């Protein structure tokens, strides 16, 4: 059964915002006390947070679909809806977040580092929040914005100071087991190690981590064996240690040839050319292994490698190797640039940035794109004429109508707001007061206008009853 997963595709959905409420306060002797509809709650975010206790992405392999909760709708009496609960997804240290195209979205290193993978939708405003001196009693509320849905890829790249690389059965697992307290699986057959193993080593005052990467073979960088699947785990390491088998039973192999083959695979994988290298000639407790190590050592040193002869089984040469690794790791840490204090970067919006664009896609069709217009469309209840009129007013104040005129739009042309797969299309009428002839003074409830004579208010109420009776009389049963 699979116990280690270092790459998964995750489908995350943030919570949608709750709808605002359109309500009118009522009490005895005061049936129309003004708008009191509350706002909808915000939808929950989906967040990835580094947790040191998590070492694998196995949980997301079994359950790749994750979603946060929605915000609650607003209610009358100025009661706002409850916000949706954020969904916190713990991930291992060293997790890289990518989109479906392979672009890096975030590199999560360090306990507590977080990334919002999917943003929750904002809640819709209730009619109490929409009221103003000009719009005293809105008969509508804004809808909640749907939460984002994202398909992302999580890749785990082990965070370690030293990586042990080499052929299968070269003794990497045995070496990490004696240098640290790690207890990897050890056996006398190839590909015993199926997952990277981490161990912590203390050498004097230096403490560093060491990773045992599954064995590499020719063609690993192209996917042969286990190499391609786990080569990413050496990317963050400061030092690469070649573990070479000096007692192999394969006649066509020798330490120098093994080194050349592994170096070629690392070169084909890319991005590892600047890592310092060290060579460990393992299994010198075997007589033939000791002789071979003494034979190839001068050639390896001539290439510029620091060479150590060790035996993981007999615990020979381990102290020297451990302190040499600590020295190289300390130098690598000292060479890293110091983290500067967090700077707050302010990027003011350009003077000529209208916040939207208008593009003529074909004859008689214009497309409007922009964060505000698209969000306003999603928040509009198109079954409510007053809400549609409010949307028209907002778009006009933003300057959409003026830009359409400059772009050559004419009465009756189609205007699409939003992306092609999810756009709202309507026939454009170049007038600021579009629809006002049916709505009167948009957003005002004449029932609350006490400045009109009582006789006029009674006539208006009677007209409303007549309209309701007419709608009832026109209804035809099936």
N, C-alpha and C positions, 0 to 999 in steps of 0.2 A: 504494500500500500504506500502511496506517495506521502512522504512526510516533509519534503522540502520543495518549495516552489519559489522561484525568483523572478518570474515574469507572468503577469496576468493582464487580461483586458477587463476593465471595470466600467460598469454603466451606472452613473450616478445621477440622481434626479433630486433637485432641491425642492423645497415646499413652495406651493403657490400662495400668494397673498390672499387674505380673506376679503370678500366684497364689503364695500361700505354700505351703510343702511340709510334708506330714505324714510324718515319717520317725522311725524308732526306731534308735538306735545299736546296732550289733551287732559283737561281736568274739569271739574264741575264749574259751570258758568263760563268756561273758557275753552271751547272745543278746538280752537286753532291757536295754540300758544306759541307757535314758531317751530322751526326745525330742530330736532334733537337726535338725529341719526348719528350713531358712532362710527368710527373708522374701523376698517378691517385690520387684522393682525398681520404682521410680517411673516413670510414663509421661512422655514428653517434652512440654514446653509448646510452643505456637505463639506466637511473639513478633514484634511489628512494631517495627522499630528505624529511626529516621531516619538516612539516609545521604546526605551532601551530593553524592555522585557519581551518585545516582539522580535523574532529572528527570522521569520518566514512569511511569505504572502499566501500561505496555504488556505487560510480562511476565506480569502477573496477568490481563490480558485474554485472553491465549492459553492460560494454564494456571490456571484459577480454583480448582481443587481442590488443596489442600495439606494434608499430614498429617505429624505427628511420629511417631517410632518408639515402639513399646511397650516397657515394662519386661520384663525376663526373669524367668521363674519362679524361686523359690528351690529349693535342692537340699539333699539330705542332707549330714550332716557340718557343719551350721551354716553353709552357704554361701549367702549372699544373692544374689539375682539382680541383674544389672547394670541400672542406671537407663537409661531411654530417652533418646535424644539430643534436646535442644531444637531446634526448627526456627526459625531466625532469618530473617525476611522483611524485606529492606531496602525502605524506602519514601521518597519524596521529602519534603523539608522542607515543612511546611504541609499534610500529609495529615490529613484528618478521618475518624474512624472512626464509623460509624453502624450501628444495627441495622436490621432490615427495615422497622420502623415509622417510621424517620427520626429516632430519638432519638440524640443525640450521646453516644458512649461515651468518646471520647478525641480530643483536639486535639494532634497531634504537631508541635511547633514547636521547632527547635533540634537541632543534631547530637547524636546519641546518645540522644535521647528515646525511650523504649520503652513498649510496652503489651502485656500478656499477653492475646492475643485468645482463646485457648483453653487451659484449665488441664488439665494432665496428671493422670491418675488415680493415686491412691496405691496402693502395692503392698500385697498381703495379708500378714498376719503368719503365719509358720510356727508349727508346734506347739511349737517350743522357746520362742518368745516368749510363747506362750499358757499355758505351764505355770506353776503356782504351788504353794503349799503345799497348797491344797485340790484343785487339778487337776494332779496330778503327771505324767500321761502323756496329754495330749489326743490323741484319735485323729482329729483334723481340723485343718484350717488355713483361714485366711480367703482368700477370692478377691480378686483385684485389682479395683479400681474402674475402670469404663470411663472413658476420657477424654472431655472435653466436645467437642461438635460445635456449631459456630456458623456461621450465615450472616450475614456482615457486608458493609457497603458502604464502600468507600474513595473519598473525594472529595479531589481535590487543589485547594487554594486557594493560588495563587502568593504567595510571601512576597517582597514588593517594597515600596520606599518610595514610588515614584511610578508612577501608572498613566496611560498615554496612551489617551484614549477619543475616539471621533469616528466620522464616517461612513467607509465604505470609500473608499479612494483619497484620503483627506485628507492623507496624507503622514506617518502615524505611523511606519511602518517606516523611511522615509528619515530621519526625525528621530532615531530611536534609533540608527541606523547611524552618524550623525555625532557624536552625543553620547557614544557608547560604542564598544567594540570589537565589538559584536554585528553579525552579518552575516545579517540576515533576508532573505527573498525579497522582491524589489521589482520590480513590473511595473505597466504602465499600464492595468490592468483591476481591477474590484472584487473583493473577497474574495481578494486575493492572499495575505493572512495567514490561515492556517487554524489556527494554534496560537499561544499567547502566546509572545512572545520576551522574554528578559531580557537586560539589559545593565548593566554596572557603570560608574558615572560618578564621576570625581574632580574636585572643585571646591575648590581650596585645600586645607584640612585635612579637608574632609568627603568621605567616600566613601559613596555611596548607590546603590541598585539602581533600575532603571527598567524597567517592563513595557509592552510594546506589545500591547494587547488587540485581537483581531480586530474588524473594523468593525461598528458598531451601526447598525441601521436602525429605522424605526417598527415597533413590534410586537415588538421584540427580547425584552422582558420576558415576553411570552407564547409565545416559542419561534420567532418568525419569524427567518429568516436564521441567523446563528451566535451571536447575542447571548446568548440564555438559556444556551447551553452554556458560555459563557466569562465571563459576568458575575460568577461566583463568584470569578474571579481578581482582581477589584478590591477585594474585601471587606477584605483585610488592608493595603491601601495607605494611607499617611498623607496623600497628596496626589493629587487628581484633576486632570489637565490636559486641558482640551478643546482638541483640535487641529482648527481650523476651516479649511476650504479656501476661500481668497479668489479662486481662479481656476477654479471649477467651470464646466463647460460646460452644466450643466442649468439652464434658465431659471427653473424654479420653486423653485430653492434659493438661499439666501443665508446668510452666517455666523450671523446672529442667529436665523433660523428653525432652522438645524441645531442650534444650542445649545439652543433651547427643546425640540426633539424629543428630544435625547439626555438632557436633564435630566428630562424626563417619564419616559423609560424607566428611568433610575436611581431615580426616585421610586417607580415601580411595582414595581421589584425590591425596594426597601426596605433599610433599614439603612445607608444611605450619606449621610444628610442632614447629619451632623456633620463630614464630611471637608472640609478647605479646598480651594477651587477656584482654578485659574488658567486663563487663556485664551491660546492661541497662535494667532495669525493667520499661517498658513503660505502659502508660494508668493508672497511679495512681490517676487520677482525678475521676475515677469510684470507688465507695465505695468498691465493692468486689475486685477490682484490688489493692487498697491500702492495704487491709487486706492480700491478697495473697502475695504481695511483702514483707510485714513485716514477713510473715511466712517462705518464702524460702530464704530470704537474709542471715541468719546465715549459712545455709548449703552451699551456694555459696561462702561466704567469707572463710568458712572452707576449701574449695577446692583451695583457693589461688587467687580468682578473686577479683578485685576491682569492687564494685557494686554501681550503681547509680540509684536512683529512680527518674523518670522524667515523665512529661506529655507534649507531643508535642502540644496537643490541648490547654491546660491551661498554657503553657510556664512555667512549674514548674521544677526546678532542672537543667535547661539548662546551666546556667552560670558555675556552678561547673563542669559539664560534659565537657564543651568547654575548660576550662582551664586545666582540667586533661588530655584531649587529647593532648593539646598543649605541656604539660610537657613530655608526653611519646614520642611524635613526635620529640621534641627537643633532647631527649636522644638518640633516634634512629639515628637521623642525626649526632650527635656528635660521635656515635660509628662507623660510616662508615669510612673506611680508606680514607685518603686524596689522591686525584688523583696526581700521580707523573707526573713530566714533561715528555713529549713525548721523548722516546728514539729511536734512529735510530739503528736498528739491522742489521748488515752486515753479511750475510751468504754466504761466498765465495763458489764457486763450487768446488767439490772434484776434486783432481788431476786426478783420474781415471774415472771421469764422462765424457763419450764421447758425451752425449746429445742425445743418441738414444740407442735402444736395438734391437738385432736380435735374433729371436727365430725360431727354426725349428718346425713347427706345424705337418708336416707329411712328408713322403718320397717325396723329390723333391719340397717342398714348404717351403719358409722362409718368415717370416713377420718382417718388419722393423717398429718400433714405435718410435716416437720422435717428439717434437714440430717443429724443423727445417725441417726435411725431409718431414713431412706431409704438412707443409705450403708451401714448395718449390713445391711439387707436385700440390697443388691447384693453384699455380701461373703460371703453365706451360701450354702453348698452344701446345697440342700434335699434332696439324695439321701443326706445323712449325718444320721442322727437326732441324733447328739451335737452336730453343728453347729447344728441347729435348736434343740436345747435350750439351747445357749449363747446363741443369739439371744434366746430367751425370757427368759433370765436378765438379759441386758443391757437389754432393754426394760422389765423389771420394776424394775430398779435405777434406770432413768431416770424412772420414775413413770408410765409409760404405762398400766399396769393400774389404778392408783388413779384416774387421770383418766377412764378408760373406765367405771369403776364410778360415779363422780360424774355422768357424762354419761347414765347410765341404761342402759348396755349390760348384756345378760343372756346367760346361757349359750346358745351356739348362734348368736348374732348374728354377722353378717359384719363383719370388720375389714379395711379396705384400707390398706396403707401405701404412700404414693407418689402421684404424679399419676394422673389417670384413665386416660391412655393407656399408662401403664407401671407398674401397681401390682401388689403381691402381696396376694392376698385369702385369708383363712383364717377358719375358724369359731372364735370365741373361747370359751375355757373359763376362767372366773375363778378360777384357782388358780395360786399361785406355782410349785408343783412340777409343773406340767403336763408330762406325759411322763416324769416321774421313775420311775413304776412300771415303765416298760419299760427305762429306762436305768440303774436303780440310782442310785448317787451319781454324778451326771452329771459327766463329764470326768475320772473316775478310772479307771485301768486296774488291775483287781484282780490281774493277773498280776505287778504290781510290788509288791504289798502283802505284804511278808515277815512281817508281824505275824500273819498267819493260820497255823494249823497246816498242816504239810505235807500231812496227809491231806485237809484241806479244799481245798487248792490242787489236789490230784490229782483230787478229785471235780469241781471247777469245770472243769478241763481236759477231763475225760471228758464233762461236759455239753456243752461246746463241740463236741466231736467228734460227739456224738449229734445235736446241732442241725444240724451240717454234713451228716451222713449223711441226716437227715430231708429237708433241702432237696434233696439229690441224688435221693432216692427219689421225691419229689413231682414231679420234673421230667418232663414229658411231651414227647417229640419230636413234630415236626410230622407 
